[in-house]
Amino acid sequence: MRDQISDLLEDIARHSAPGAGVTRLPFTAEHQAALVTIRHWMETAGLEVRLDAAGTLIGRREGPPGAPVLLFGSHQDSVRNGGRFDGIMGVLLPILALQDLQHEELPFAVEVLAFADEEGVRFPTALVGPRALAGRLDPDCLDLQDRDGVTIREAMTGFGLKPQDISGLDRRNSAIIGYVETHIEQGPVLQDRGHPIGLVTSIAGIERHQVTLQGQSGHAGTVPMHLRRDALAGAAEMIVAVEGFAASAGDVIATTGRISVTPNMVNVIPGDISMSLEIRSADDDARRQAATTIMTTFKAIAAKRDLSLSAERTYAQPAQPCDVTLKERLASAAEVISGDVPMLPSGATHDASAMAELCPMAMLFVRCRDGVSHQPDEFAAEADMQVARRTLSRLIRDLAADHHRH
């Protein structure tokens, strides 16, 4: 296999739907083509390859009989018009790390997991693969549909899978050392600190709210300003308040990313608004308190402007701290390769957040240019990815040495 990580990622990026960047959704022809390439990577590294019932491609290096397994992985899918690194880099790097160790004996098995769907773009759910391994998958989610009315179950069956066998993927009673995921940072912190890699402390918890405001539509030329009940003006004040609160809170990120205006005409006062509110934090208490504070502010703004307000929490996911011991072993390996390594939380969700329900979890971040992600110009430097590759190889060696000592 070619040693240039960038070349290998450029090669698999060809497996994309038409358009800018990479669009590779789960259980599609592009996914099928990507699996052929990933299978080749795995087999070249000496791994035995199989596809499980949830569509996770697994490359395994066998260990001694009865030995535990060390898991690595990430996802093959992308957002629409995404980049060449998000997800798939975290599949390739541990494969290359194992290729580097191909002639060294290990006292445990190692598996690399290429999950089918982390982004949740095609279907209104995600993380089916890791949730199945963790015994946390709600089977009803397989009836969720994409925008063409195809259910996850139907898409899997058409892909050659047997979704009825997913319940048998539960690995909670197996001996697992831990799960390590490598991913581009998707933010600018490592670039700002001038370091190629970083250690994740925890994956942020997330909650989402759907907020609606009702005022009074009217002619934009005839209703005086002091008599208006402008729902969009109220929403604008709320959005600015959210930004100000999160900027001063320190440990919370809050975003209004979607808004719908009715009647949405140039000469009519907006009467109705529907908008999203998303709050993220590595501290669940801070996240919940932020939601309470923001909603109190929203109520005050609505009352001042004589607007009707309703809000519903539509999603909640707790924060997942990285395992202390596994994180320390990963930090030690990283320090050998590249010196003192920054520690930072992950504001984005990853397959690791679901795998943490199964076993100890740790994450390695790789610097990405200007923090850009989910866009065609997403970029990670070859040298930085090689540092991550060597770090993973070192981690495997160190864990093997620990195993021998005990």
N, C-alpha and C positions, 0 to 999 in steps of 0.2 A: 504494500500500500504506500502511496506517495506520502512523504513526510511533511509536506506543506499543508497545514490545517486549512488555510484559506482556500487552497485549490480544491480540497475535498468538499468544503462547504459551498463553494461556487458550483461544483458539479451537482450536488443534490438540490441546489436552488433551482435547477432547470425543471424539476418536477413541481410545476406550479401551474395554476390556471392562468389564462391570458391576462395581461395587464401589468402595471408597474409593480416592482418588488416581487415578493413571494406570497402567493395565496394557495395554501395547501390545507384543505379542510379534511376532517376525519371521514374514513370510509368512502373515499372517492378514488378515481383513477390516479390522481396525483399522489394520494396516500399509498396506493398499491405500488406505484413506481418507486416511491421513496423507500418502501420496505425492501425492495430488491437491492437497492444501493446499501441500505443499512445492513442487510443480511450479508452482503459481500464484505463490508467492513468487519463485521463480527467474525465471519469465517476466516478472513485473512489473519485476524488476531488469535486464531486457534480456538474460538468459542463454538460451543454447540448451540444451535439456534432453533427456537420454536416460537409459534404465535399462539398466545392464550385466547380464551373465549371472549375477552373484552377488547381484543385487538392490540394488546401490548406485545411487541416483539422482544423476546428475551434471549440474550446471548449469555451462556453459562460456561464458566471455567470450573470444572469439577474439582472438588477437594477430597480429602481422605473420607472413607466411609463414616457416616454419622457426624461429620464436621458441620459447624454452622456456616451461614452464608453472609457475605458482605454485599450490600446492594448499592448500585449506582444508577443514575438515570435522569431523564428529563423527557420532553415531549417532542414529537415530530411535526405537529401541526403548527400553523401560523394564523395570525389575524389576516383579514383581507388587505392586500397590498402591504404586507409586512416586510421584515428584513431577513437577512440570510443567517442570523446568529441566534436569535431568541429561540430557546428550546433545543433546536437540533445540535448546537454546539455542545450542550450538556450531555447529549447522547454520544457524540463522536469522541470527546476528550477521554472519558474513562476507557473506551475501547482502545485508543492509542496508548493509554497508560498500561493496560494489560498486555498490549503488543510489546511494549518495552520490557515487560517482565515475563515474556513468553517462555524463557528457558530457566526461570527460577521456580523452585518448589514453594508452594504456599500451604499453610496448615488449615486452610478453610476454602470453601467455594466462593466464587465471585460471580455476580450476575450484573449485567447492564440492561436496563429496562427502557425501551423506547415506547412511551405511552402514546395512545392514539389522539386524545382530545383533552388538552389543558385549557385552551383559550376560550372554549364555550361560544364560538362564533356560529357554528352551524346549528347547534341545538341549544335550547335555553337551560342548559346545565353543563357541567364539566367534571373532570377528575373521576370519570367512571372507572378507569383502569386502576389507579391507586386506591380508590375507595373499595373496589372489589377485593383487592389484596388485604386490605385492613378489615374486611368484614363489615364495612359501614355503608354499603350501597343499598339504597332503597330501590327494590326491583320495579316499583311503579314508574321510576324515572325513564325506563326504557320505552314507555309509551309517549314520551314527549316528542313533538314534531318539529321538523325544520320548516322553513317558510314555504316549501313545496308540499307540505303535508306528509312527508316521509317520517316515520317514527325511528327512534334510535334502534329499536329491535329490528325493523325492516331493513335499515341501512346495514346493520351488522350481518344479518342473514344474507343480504345481497353481496356482502364482502367475503362471504365464505365462512363466517363465524357461526358458532352455536351459542347464542345468548342464553339459552336455557341452562347452559353449563356454568354460567358466571358464578353462581353460589358456591361452586366447588373450588373457586380460586382463593378463598379465605385462608390466609397463612398465619393466623394468630397463634396457632399451636406449633409453629416451626421455630427452629433455632436461628435467629437473625442477629448478627452483630450490630447492624445499623444501616441507614440509608444516607447516602451523600449525593447531593445535587450540585452541579456546577452550572452557572447561568451568568449571562451578562448582567451588569448591575441595573441597567435601565434607568440610571440616574447619573448625576455629575459628580458625586462625592469622591470617588477614587481618582478621577481626573483632577479634581481640585487639590487632592492630597498628594498627587504625583506618584501613585502606586498602582502596579499592574493588577493586583488581586486584593480581595478583602474577605473577611470572615463575617458571616451573618450571625447576629445575636438572636433574632427572632423574626418570625413572619407576622406582619401586622394583622390584627383583627379588623374586620370590615362590617359596617352596617349601612344599609341603604334605606332611604325614606322616599315615598312619593308624596309630594306636597301640592295641594291645589288651593288656589285663591279665586274668590268670586267677588267681582266688583259690579260695575254698571257700565255697559257699553253706551256710547252716545256719539253724536256728531262732533268731530274734532274741531269744527269751526264755530260751534254755537254753545257749547257747555263751558262756562267760566272755569278757570283753573281751581278756584277755591271750592267749587261745588262738585268736583270730579271724584269718582271712586275708581281710579285707574289701577287695575290689577297688575299691569306690567311695571308701573312705577313702584308699586309696593314690592314686587318681586325683585326689582333692581336694588332697592334698599336692603332687602334681605340677603341678596347675593353678596353685596359689599360687606354687610355685617358678618357673614360667614367667613369671608376672606380675612377680615380684620381680626376676628376671634382666633382663627387657626394660626395666623401669623404671630400672634402674641402668646399662644398656648404652649408652643415649643415641642410638645410630644404628640401633637394631633395634626392630621392633614384632613382638610374638608374641601369638597368640590361640588359645585353645581354644574353638571356636564350636559344636561339635556333640559330643554324648556320648550313648551308648546304654547302658542298664543292664539286666543280666539277673540274676535274674528280675524285677526292678522291682516288688516287692511290699512292702507296708508292714511285714510281720512276718518277712521273710526277709533274711538278710545277703547283700548283693550279691556274686555270685560271679564275674561276668564284666563287663568294661567294654570298649567300643570308643569311641575319641574321636579327634577331629582335632587336629592341631597345624599352625598356619600361621605362617610366619616371613617378614617383609618387611624389606627394607633397600635403600637406594640404593647400598650398597656390597656387592658380591657376596661378597667375602672375609669381611666382617663377618657376612653372613647365613650363610654356610657354617660359620664358626666358632661362631656362635650355636647352630646345629643340633647340632654336635658337643658343645658344652657342655651343652645341654639334655638330650641323650640320655644323657650320662654321669650327670647328675643323676637322670634317670628310672631308670637301672639301679641306682643306689645306693638309691633309695627302694623299688624293687621287691624288692631283695635284703633290705633291712631288714625288710620286711613279709612276706617269703616269698611273693611273688607272681611268677607267670611273666609275662614281658614280651616282646612282639614289636612291631616298628615297621617300616613300609615307606614310603619316600618315593614319593608317588603323582604329584607334579607339581613341575616346576621351570621357572622363567622368569627369564632374566637381567635385570639392571637395564639400562635404556636411558638413557644421558645425553643431554641435549638438545645439539644442534649448537651449538658455541661461537659461530660467526659469525652464524647465524640468530637465536640467543638474544640476542646483542648488538644486532642490528638491531631486534628486537622490544622490547628494553629501552629503546633510544633513543626509539622511537616512543611507548612508554608514558610515559617521563619528560617528553616534550613535552606530553602530554595531562594527566598527573596528578602530576607531580613524581617524587621518588625512589620506586622501586617495590621492595617486598620480594621476595627470592628464597627459594624453598622447594621441597623435593622433593615429588613426588606419591607418596603411599603406595598409591593406587589405580592399576589398569591402565586404559589408554585405547587407542582405535584408534591413537593416535600411537606406541604401543610396537611395533606391527606395521609401521607406515609407516616407522619408523626403519630397518627392514631395506631400504628402497627408496631413501630420499633423506634429506637433512638435515631434522631435525625440531625444532620448538619448540612450547611450550605457554603459553597465557595463562590464568590462573585469575581467576575472579570471586568476590568475597566472597559467602558465603551465610549466612543468619541462624543463629546458634548452631552452625554447622558441620553442620546437619541435612541428610541426603541419604538417598535410597532410602526416603522416607516421604512421605505426602500433604502434610505441612506444610513440605516443602522450599521455600525462598524466597530469591530474589535481588532486590534493589531495582532499580527502573527506572533510577535515577540511576547505579548501578554498571554496569548492562548498557550504558547509553549511553556511559559512559567506555570500556568494552571495544570498543564499535562504533567510536568515534572513533579508538581506538588501532589497530584493524585497518586503517581507512582510511589513517591516517598511515603505517603500515608499508608498504602497497602503494605509496603516493606515494614514500616514501623508497627502496624497492627499485627503483622506476622511475627515480628520479634517479641511483641507483648505476649502473643499466644504461646510462643515457645517457652518464655520465662515462666508462664503460669501452668 
